[in-house]
Amino acid sequence: MIVLRKPVRIFDVDLLGVAAMLALVAAAYLVIVLPSHTQAEQRKKLGQQIEEVQHRVRSLEQELHRFNKLAGDLRALVNRRIAQAPSRSEINTILNRIMLEAEQTHLRIDSLEPEPPRRIDDGFVCDVNIAGRGHAPDVIAFLDALAAREPYHAILTLNLDRAAHSGDEACRVSIRVRLHLLPDEIRLAKGTP
């Protein structure tokens, strides 16, 4: 066993030196190590947030691309519908097609009276009163054919009358049809005749 024979003497200067060294180590820890450790944690959190934001941006870009495609498809559909939709100047053509459909379905038209077109919102409507005679199946066939050939219309009223004791099985038919029409300017702006 080793025994120290000299007592260890600690002077004020030694204590001051140790205190200064401890102060320097603490200051270095507070100034260099602790901020870098805190900054590393912040960088890690910031990196995670950046990754989350980048993932969200990619997801939003995909949604935007999908919505742009849908908007393009919708725009194309609207342009096709505009090209197909009748304009105000086509009323006579539509009336001729109605007469043709009635003839093909064996419905006899006694009168076909269009009212003057009225402006509503971005287009026009023209109510047409149709009166004639025919059997109920012929009327149904006429309405089916009309729906297929003239999809831009609505049936406002439909009346079928037949005398109970009459020898004639044909009914008197009265139909009020509303035609939905585009202004001629829209068709011309889209380049369709």
Helices and strands as residue ranges (DSSP letters): H 12-28, I 29-33, H 34-84, G 88-90, H 91-104, E 108-114, E 118-120, E 123-134, H 136-149, E 153-161, E 171-181, H 184-189
